[in-house]
Amino acid sequence: MKYVIGVDLGTSAVKTLLVDQNGIVCASATEAYELLQPKSGYNEQNPEDWVKQTALSIRKLLSSSGVTADQVEGISFSGQMHGLVLLDANLKPLRNAILWNDTRTTKQCREIEAKLGDRLLDIARNRALEGFTLPKILWVKENEPELYEKAKLFLLPKDYVRLAMTGEVAMDISDAAGTLMLDVEKGQWSGDICGAFGISMELCPPVVQSVDQTGTVTEAFAKEAGLSASTKVFAGGADNACGAFGSGIIQDGAYMCSIGTSGVVLGFEQNANTDYRGKVHFFNHSRPDTFYAMGVTLAAGYSLSWFAQTFAPDKSFDQLLGNVGNIPAGSNGLLFTPYLVGERTPHADSVIRGSFIGMDATHTLDHFGRAVMEGITFSLNESVELFREGGKKVEQIVSIGGGAKNATWLQMQADVFGAEVLRLKSEQGPGMGAAMIAAVGCGWFSDFSECADKFVEVDEVISPRQDQVKVYQELFAIYKQVYSQTKPLDDQLSKFKA
């Protein structure tokens, strides 16, 4: 039996999956690394930590499975998006990586908007937000000019790990699309964007497809990770693209809802014709010559974690949510907006904050718990609504992440979205998408669709209940009013925050 390894380089840890030719996950391993926060709003990591922990995770993966190195035919990657890794002439990091969740670049975002205007949306198909890579490059250029002068190349997180693994430089198109420097429709770096800010095109790495082979494992890395030096290494993709691939979102009409710390509603786009004008993100997909659109809720699962830690620290999630199914839709007139750290879609607003609306003395912990779940789902539904306004039919949505682990929440999603919600038999997230890229790259399958048919299996279909759909339509109309009603208050309250 042959195997592939999917490496999912996340924000807090790297997870590796060993997958056989039938799509069965035979082993997994996870290794954490440190998040560095030198100042408020700063989020950084040491790129060498990624390399070290990835090698360790692969070694443990193989050791626990009993699979030998020569049985592993290929490796590919999923990676946290947008993080800036600046390299010197020797391809060594000049500083810690600046991560996707770093918020120091608001000034640079406004400068990008002022200089490029609508051209930014025409070329990069996304608005200037703090998470993207271009604002980070401009921040370094302005605040660390001596270091910037030494920079010869920039990479994204997973691409640096792949460089350490193979000695080859490349960036796949799905991750390059999240830099704000790629001409998304043409699939190449934008001379107009780079030129507008005096960024040399030589700073940009070669752009390849996710399934392209980008070398083999070096002797040094093979020894450290317990691999064979003949193991093929494929470019991989951005975490959301890989999450979509691993969930079968590779054809028209396919949509996914992922609830992790943040939340995502993602839809497949066959071509670049649909122009959402920056209302949702628009990126190149891991499947060649296709795209995906994506709306984001910044504090999805995070809202529930915050609620649990703040109001019921002694309860497990099962205990906390055990009775929410007995609470009727609308939580007895209680509404929650999940703007704990601001919001992304449809409100790109870093100042807005969350609210409980309609509290009275009859509300219990169960009412609050259901209200939090409903508020998160309403926020995600704003992205679903934008897709429908763009002319898309959203009739089925694959649910993954924390929202797929609770039966009440799955039914709630179906009722709020007004669509069938699909739960997968085996959900492994972006790491499975990375493994599938390697499987296609190794020639196990003729294309991505054939691979998805083998690797992705639906376990359950949850249908919307029409009486509940009507209730949630009324509640959603109220929910959408909360942002504009609380925005002036939050602006005033922000000056009192520490």
Secondary structure, DSSP 8 states (H G I E B T S, - for coil): --EEEEEEE-SSEEEEEEEETTS-EEEEEEEE---B-SSTT--EE-HHHHHHHHHHHHHHHHHHH---GGGEEEEEEEE-SS-BEEE-TTS-BSS-EE-TT--TTHHHHHHHHHHHTTHHHHHH-S---TTSHHHHHHHHHHH-HHHHHH--EEE-HHHHHHHHHHS---EEHHHHGGGT-EETTTTEE-HHHHHHTT--GGGS--EE-TTSEEEE--HHHHHHHT--TT-EEE--EEHHHHHHHHTT--STT-EEEEESSSEEEEEEESSS----TTSSEEEE-SSTT-EEEEEEETTSHHHHHHHHHHH-TTS-HHHHHTTGGGS-TTTTT-EEE--TT-B-SS--BSS---EEES--TT--HHHHHHHHHHHHHHHHHHHHHHHHHTT----EEEEEEGGGS-HHHHHHHHHHHTSEEEEESS--THHHHHHHHHHHHTTSSSSHHHHHHHH--EEEEE---HHHHHHHHHHHHHHHHHHHHHHHHHHHHGGG--
